[in-house]
């Protein structure tokens, strides 16, 4: 093989695939000075040849036949940008077993099948890199595995999804209700509001940060569909901002991994991350606190991360040091059950406006090991009053027991919101 040219194949030519193609074209003149080789996209696997032809200089690179890629000994790198589990998993495993390196942005696959794929790559002495699977263009997987490797990382939390952050920003800054902000987000092409996207990213990043495998199924997820403009106004009065946060902690009892809305102090760096931006906040024993911020999605930001991985693979090929950094999960830590995780809570409820009701509510909390830090009553509507309770830190199972009892009491008209407090 001529080391001056390293050939690659793209699987998928949608938004990110097109972005990768564009970035590689822009980088052509810099490749030789940067690492001593040119990268040539020899094949692009697409479904619709005619549609894709308008996006490339030479339509001959297009194919809808996977065999032309996996059986081509000249192709050293496969760049998987199809997404989803299948056929991406089969293509990636077949490529590695055929002696090819793989770069992917596929968070679904890495979050569920990362262990198997990394083991296959190790067995074959090949690189499997996936920087773009978490937080788009923000460098985070590589820093955790390399730059921060001297740390025992104890906690990570972040804003991992642009859709939910965009919606909450509009609700906070413009007073929109959730439905109006959602429609605006959908008009702009944003989609996920249930926390599933963020949950996959937390699984991937927690595995790298804590050196113990965390899968998507291990991550408790809760979306933002129940957040209202009223909740956001209360949060502001308390000096807080509501964000959908992914949180993972390495504790003596096991790893916590969760995604849900939280009230966070408005002075915290994550509170100022707005619109579709993402950010990750890490705590390590040596570095202490550090934050990574930037575009979490989009054609070129995600392509930036993919091409960065491609360049790493090329350097490894040229220096014959492939497979240097593969799976870093050398520990086997239990996953803490969500009921055992401790949180503070914001609870907003509508109760009968009469003597003894507050005492009854407080009694239910106390009997279920829930300590009240603060209780506010600000609005009265006829026979009902709206109260807000802020709890001290409590195990989730004890809090849920209290909520179940309160929800069945005739004096409680409605439990309007329950949101965790960081």
C-alpha positions as CSV (number, residue, x, y, z in Angstrom):
1,X,0.0,0.0,0.0
2,X,1.2,3.5,-0.8
3,X,1.4,5.2,2.6
4,X,0.9,8.6,0.9
5,X,-2.8,7.6,0.3
6,X,-5.0,5.9,2.8
7,X,-8.4,4.9,1.5
8,X,-11.7,5.0,3.4
9,X,-15.3,4.3,2.9
10,X,-18.3,6.2,4.1
11,X,-21.4,4.3,5.2
12,X,-24.4,6.7,4.9
13,X,-24.5,10.1,3.2
14,X,-27.1,12.0,5.2
15,X,-26.4,15.1,7.2
16,X,-23.3,14.0,9.1
17,X,-22.0,11.9,6.1
18,X,-22.2,14.9,3.9
19,X,-20.5,17.0,6.5
20,X,-17.6,14.5,6.8
21,X,-17.2,14.6,3.0
22,X,-17.1,18.4,3.0
23,X,-14.6,18.6,5.9
24,X,-12.3,16.1,4.3
25,X,-12.4,18.0,1.0
26,X,-11.5,21.2,2.8
27,X,-8.6,19.5,4.6
28,X,-7.0,18.1,1.5
29,X,-4.2,20.6,1.2
30,X,-3.4,20.3,5.0
31,X,-3.3,16.5,5.2
32,X,0.3,15.9,4.1
33,X,1.7,18.6,6.5
34,X,-0.5,17.4,9.3
35,X,0.3,13.7,9.3
36,X,2.1,12.8,6.1
37,X,-0.7,11.2,4.1
38,X,-3.8,11.9,1.9
39,X,-7.2,10.4,2.8
40,X,-9.2,9.3,-0.2
41,X,-12.9,8.4,0.1
42,X,-12.9,5.4,-2.3
43,X,-16.6,4.4,-1.7
44,X,-19.7,5.8,-0.2
45,X,-22.5,3.4,0.6
46,X,-25.9,5.0,-0.1
47,X,-29.5,3.8,-0.7
48,X,-30.4,6.2,-3.5
49,X,-27.5,6.5,-6.0
50,X,-29.3,9.2,-8.1
51,X,-30.0,11.4,-5.1
52,X,-26.5,11.2,-3.8
53,X,-24.8,11.8,-7.1
54,X,-25.6,15.6,-6.9
55,X,-23.4,15.8,-3.7
56,X,-20.1,14.3,-4.9
57,X,-17.5,15.3,-7.5
58,X,-17.4,11.8,-9.0
59,X,-20.5,9.6,-8.8
60,X,-18.3,6.5,-9.4
61,X,-17.5,6.6,-5.6
62,X,-21.2,5.8,-4.8
63,X,-22.4,2.2,-4.3
64,X,-25.3,0.4,-2.8
65,X,-23.4,-2.8,-2.4
66,X,-21.7,-3.4,1.0
67,X,-19.6,-6.2,-0.5
68,X,-17.7,-3.7,-2.6
69,X,-16.4,-2.1,0.6
70,X,-15.9,-5.0,3.0
71,X,-14.1,-7.1,0.4
72,X,-11.9,-4.3,-0.9
73,X,-8.4,-4.8,0.5
74,X,-7.4,-1.2,-0.4
75,X,-10.0,0.3,2.0
76,X,-8.4,0.7,5.5
77,X,-11.0,2.8,7.3
78,X,-14.8,2.4,7.4
79,X,-16.7,5.4,8.6
80,X,-20.2,4.3,9.9
81,X,-22.7,7.1,9.8
82,X,-25.9,5.1,9.2
83,X,-27.1,5.2,12.8
84,X,-29.3,2.8,14.6
85,X,-28.4,-0.8,15.6
86,X,-28.8,-2.8,12.4
87,X,-27.4,-3.0,9.8
88,X,-24.7,-0.8,11.4
89,X,-23.6,-3.4,14.0
90,X,-23.2,-6.1,11.3
91,X,-21.3,-3.8,9.0
92,X,-18.9,-2.6,11.8
93,X,-18.1,-6.1,13.1
94,X,-17.6,-7.4,9.5
95,X,-15.3,-4.5,8.7
96,X,-13.2,-5.0,11.8
97,X,-13.0,-8.8,11.2
98,X,-11.9,-8.0,7.6
99,X,-9.0,-6.0,9.0
100,X,-10.4,-2.5,8.7
101,X,-10.5,0.3,11.3
102,X,-13.8,1.9,12.1
103,X,-14.9,5.4,13.1
104,X,-18.6,6.0,14.1
105,X,-20.9,8.6,15.4
106,X,-23.5,6.0,16.4
107,X,-24.5,6.6,20.0
108,X,-27.3,4.0,19.9
109,X,-24.9,1.3,19.0
110,X,-22.0,2.3,21.2
111,X,-24.3,2.7,24.2
112,X,-25.6,-0.9,23.8
113,X,-22.9,-2.8,22.0
114,X,-19.7,-0.9,22.7
115,X,-18.2,-3.7,24.8
116,X,-18.6,-6.3,22.1
117,X,-17.3,-4.0,19.3
118,X,-14.3,-2.8,21.4
119,X,-13.4,-6.5,22.2
120,X,-13.6,-7.4,18.5
121,X,-11.3,-4.4,17.6
122,X,-8.8,-5.5,20.3
123,X,-8.8,-9.0,19.1
124,X,-8.0,-7.8,15.6
125,X,-5.6,-5.1,16.6
126,X,-7.7,-2.4,15.0
127,X,-9.0,1.0,16.0
128,X,-12.6,1.6,16.9
129,X,-13.2,5.4,17.6
130,X,-16.4,7.1,18.5
131,X,-15.7,10.7,19.6
132,X,-18.8,12.0,17.7
133,X,-21.2,9.7,19.6
134,X,-21.3,12.1,22.6
135,X,-21.9,15.9,22.4
136,X,-21.3,16.3,18.7
137,X,-18.4,18.6,18.0
138,X,-17.3,18.9,21.7
139,X,-14.1,16.9,22.4
140,X,-14.9,14.7,25.4
141,X,-14.3,11.0,24.9
142,X,-10.6,11.5,23.9
143,X,-10.0,14.0,26.8
144,X,-11.5,11.5,29.3
145,X,-9.5,8.6,28.0
146,X,-6.2,10.5,27.5
147,X,-5.9,14.0,28.8
148,X,-7.7,13.3,32.1
149,X,-6.4,9.7,32.5
150,X,-4.4,10.8,35.5
151,X,-7.7,11.5,37.4
152,X,-10.1,9.4,39.3
153,X,-13.3,11.1,37.9
154,X,-16.0,11.0,40.5
155,X,-18.8,12.9,38.8
156,X,-19.9,14.1,35.5
157,X,-23.0,16.0,34.5
158,X,-24.0,17.9,31.5
159,X,-26.5,19.1,28.9
160,X,-26.4,16.4,26.2
161,X,-29.4,17.2,24.1
162,X,-29.9,20.4,22.0
163,X,-33.7,19.9,21.6
164,X,-34.5,19.9,25.3
165,X,-32.1,22.7,26.0
166,X,-33.6,24.8,23.2
167,X,-37.1,24.3,24.6
168,X,-36.2,25.1,28.2
169,X,-34.3,28.2,27.1
170,X,-37.4,29.5,25.2
171,X,-39.6,28.7,28.2
172,X,-37.2,30.5,30.6
173,X,-36.2,33.5,28.5
174,X,-39.5,34.1,26.6
175,X,-42.1,32.7,28.9
176,X,-43.3,30.1,26.5
177,X,-45.3,27.1,27.6
178,X,-43.9,23.7,26.7
179,X,-46.2,23.0,23.8
180,X,-45.4,26.3,22.0
181,X,-41.6,25.9,22.6
182,X,-41.9,22.3,21.3
183,X,-43.6,23.3,18.1
184,X,-40.9,25.9,17.5
185,X,-38.2,23.3,18.1
186,X,-39.9,20.9,15.7
187,X,-40.1,23.6,13.0
188,X,-36.4,24.0,13.3
189,X,-35.7,20.3,13.0
190,X,-35.2,19.4,16.6
191,X,-36.9,16.2,17.9
192,X,-36.1,14.3,21.2
193,X,-37.8,15.5,24.4
194,X,-37.8,12.3,26.4
195,X,-34.2,12.2,27.5
196,X,-33.4,9.0,25.5
197,X,-30.7,10.7,23.4
198,X,-29.0,12.1,26.5
199,X,-29.3,8.7,28.2
200,X,-27.3,7.0,25.6
201,X,-24.6,9.7,25.8
202,X,-24.4,9.4,29.6
203,X,-23.9,5.6,29.3
204,X,-21.0,6.0,26.8
205,X,-19.3,8.8,28.8
206,X,-19.8,7.2,32.2
207,X,-18.2,4.0,30.9
208,X,-15.1,5.9,29.8
209,X,-15.0,8.2,32.8
210,X,-15.4,5.5,35.5
211,X,-13.6,2.6,33.7
212,X,-16.6,0.4,34.2
213,X,-19.3,-0.6,31.6
214,X,-22.5,1.4,31.7
215,X,-25.2,0.6,29.1
216,X,-28.2,2.6,28.1
217,X,-30.4,0.2,30.0
218,X,-28.6,1.2,33.2
219,X,-29.5,4.9,32.8
220,X,-32.7,6.2,34.4
221,X,-34.3,8.6,31.9
222,X,-37.0,11.2,32.3
223,X,-37.9,13.9,29.8
224,X,-39.2,17.5,30.1
225,X,-42.8,17.1,28.9
226,X,-44.1,17.8,32.4
227,X,-42.2,21.1,32.9
228,X,-44.4,24.2,32.9
229,X,-43.8,27.9,32.7
230,X,-45.0,28.1,36.3
231,X,-42.2,25.7,37.4
232,X,-39.7,27.9,35.6
233,X,-41.0,31.1,37.3
234,X,-40.7,29.4,40.7
235,X,-37.1,28.3,39.9
236,X,-36.2,31.9,39.0
237,X,-37.5,33.2,42.3
238,X,-35.3,30.6,44.0
239,X,-32.3,31.7,42.0
240,X,-32.3,28.5,40.0
241,X,-32.6,27.4,36.3
242,X,-34.3,24.3,35.1
243,X,-32.2,22.1,32.8
244,X,-32.4,18.6,31.5
245,X,-29.2,17.2,33.0
246,X,-27.4,13.9,32.5
247,X,-25.7,13.0,35.8
248,X,-23.3,10.1,36.6
249,X,-21.4,9.5,39.8
250,X,-18.9,6.9,40.9
251,X,-19.9,6.1,44.5
252,X,-18.7,3.4,47.0
253,X,-22.1,1.8,46.6
254,X,-22.0,1.8,42.8
255,X,-22.4,4.0,39.7
256,X,-25.3,6.4,39.5
257,X,-26.5,7.2,35.9
258,X,-29.5,9.2,35.2
259,X,-31.1,11.9,33.0
260,X,-33.9,14.1,34.2
261,X,-34.9,17.8,34.7
262,X,-33.2,19.5,37.6
263,X,-33.2,22.9,39.3
264,X,-29.6,24.1,39.3
265,X,-28.2,27.2,40.9
266,X,-28.3,30.0,38.3
267,X,-24.6,30.8,39.1
268,X,-23.5,27.3,38.0
269,X,-21.7,27.2,34.7
270,X,-24.2,24.8,33.2
271,X,-27.1,27.2,34.0
272,X,-25.8,29.6,31.3
273,X,-25.7,27.0,28.5
274,X,-28.6,28.0,26.3
275,X,-30.4,27.1,23.0
276,X,-29.0,24.1,21.2
277,X,-25.5,24.2,22.9
278,X,-24.2,21.3,24.9
279,X,-21.8,21.2,27.8
280,X,-20.2,18.6,30.0
281,X,-18.9,19.3,33.6
282,X,-16.5,16.9,35.0
283,X,-15.0,16.5,38.5
284,X,-11.7,14.7,39.0
285,X,-9.4,14.2,42.0
286,X,-6.5,15.9,40.4
287,X,-8.0,18.4,37.9
288,X,-11.0,19.2,40.2
289,X,-13.7,20.9,38.1
290,X,-13.5,21.3,34.3
291,X,-16.1,22.0,31.6
292,X,-16.4,21.4,27.9
293,X,-18.8,23.5,25.9
294,X,-19.9,23.8,22.3
295,X,-22.2,22.7,19.5
296,X,-23.6,19.3,20.4
297,X,-25.0,18.4,17.0
298,X,-25.3,19.5,13.4
299,X,-23.6,18.7,10.1
300,X,-20.2,20.3,10.5
301,X,-19.8,20.2,14.3
302,X,-20.4,16.4,14.4
303,X,-18.3,16.0,11.2
304,X,-15.4,17.8,13.0
305,X,-15.4,15.0,15.7
306,X,-15.6,12.2,13.1
307,X,-12.8,13.6,11.0
308,X,-10.7,14.1,14.1
309,X,-11.1,10.4,14.8
310,X,-10.2,9.6,11.1
311,X,-7.0,11.6,11.5
312,X,-6.1,9.7,14.6
313,X,-6.6,6.4,12.8
314,X,-4.4,7.6,9.9
315,X,-1.6,8.6,12.3
316,X,-1.8,5.2,14.0
317,X,-1.7,3.4,10.6
318,X,1.4,5.4,9.6
319,X,3.2,4.8,12.8
320,X,2.1,1.1,13.1
321,X,0.5,1.7,16.5
322,X,-3.2,0.8,16.0
323,X,-5.4,-0.3,18.9
324,X,-3.4,1.7,21.4
325,X,-6.5,3.0,23.2
326,X,-9.5,0.7,23.1
327,X,-11.8,-0.4,25.9
328,X,-10.8,1.3,29.2
329,X,-13.4,-0.6,31.3
330,X,-11.1,-2.6,33.5
331,X,-13.4,-2.3,36.6
332,X,-16.8,-4.1,37.2
333,X,-18.8,-1.7,39.4
334,X,-22.5,-2.3,40.3
335,X,-25.1,0.1,39.0
336,X,-27.0,1.8,41.9
337,X,-30.7,1.3,41.7
338,X,-32.6,4.5,41.2
339,X,-34.5,4.0,44.4
340,X,-31.3,4.2,46.4
341,X,-30.1,7.4,44.8
342,X,-30.4,10.5,46.9
343,X,-31.8,13.8,45.6
344,X,-33.4,17.0,46.9
345,X,-36.8,17.7,45.4
346,X,-39.0,20.6,44.4
347,X,-42.7,19.7,44.8
348,X,-45.5,21.9,43.7
349,X,-49.1,20.9,44.7
350,X,-52.6,22.2,45.0
351,X,-54.1,21.5,48.5
352,X,-57.3,22.4,50.3
353,X,-56.9,25.9,51.8
354,X,-58.0,25.0,55.4
355,X,-56.7,24.5,58.8
356,X,-54.5,21.4,59.3
357,X,-53.7,20.6,55.7
358,X,-50.1,21.8,55.8
359,X,-49.6,19.8,59.0
360,X,-51.0,16.7,57.3
361,X,-48.7,17.1,54.3
362,X,-45.7,17.6,56.6
363,X,-46.6,14.5,58.6
364,X,-46.7,12.4,55.5
365,X,-43.3,13.6,54.5
366,X,-41.9,13.0,58.0
367,X,-43.3,9.5,58.3
368,X,-41.6,8.5,55.0
369,X,-38.1,9.8,56.0
370,X,-38.5,13.0,53.9
371,X,-37.1,16.1,55.6
372,X,-38.6,19.5,54.5
373,X,-36.1,22.2,54.0
374,X,-38.5,24.9,52.9
375,X,-42.3,25.3,52.4
376,X,-43.9,28.2,50.5
377,X,-47.5,29.2,50.0
378,X,-47.9,31.9,47.4
379,X,-51.2,31.4,45.5
380,X,-54.7,30.9,46.6
381,X,-57.5,30.0,44.2
382,X,-60.8,29.7,46.0
383,X,-60.8,26.6,48.3
384,X,-57.4,25.5,47.1
385,X,-53.9,26.9,47.7
386,X,-50.7,26.2,45.8
387,X,-47.7,25.3,47.9
388,X,-44.1,24.5,47.1
389,X,-42.0,22.2,49.2
390,X,-38.3,21.9,48.9
391,X,-36.9,18.7,50.6
392,X,-33.6,17.9,52.0
393,X,-31.6,15.1,50.3
394,X,-33.7,11.9,50.4
395,X,-33.6,8.4,48.9
396,X,-35.8,8.3,45.9
397,X,-37.7,5.3,47.1
398,X,-38.7,7.2,50.3
399,X,-39.8,10.2,48.3
400,X,-41.9,8.1,46.0
401,X,-43.6,6.4,49.0
402,X,-44.5,9.9,50.3
403,X,-45.8,11.0,46.8
404,X,-48.0,7.9,46.5
405,X,-49.6,8.6,49.9
406,X,-50.1,12.3,49.1
407,X,-51.6,11.5,45.7
408,X,-54.3,9.5,47.4
409,X,-55.3,12.1,50.0
410,X,-58.6,13.9,49.4
411,X,-57.2,17.2,50.6
412,X,-54.6,17.1,47.8
413,X,-56.3,18.3,44.6
414,X,-53.2,17.8,42.4
415,X,-49.4,17.2,42.6
416,X,-48.5,19.5,39.8
417,X,-44.7,19.0,39.6
418,X,-41.9,17.0,41.2
419,X,-38.4,18.1,40.0
420,X,-35.1,17.2,41.4
421,X,-32.8,19.9,42.8
422,X,-29.0,19.7,42.3
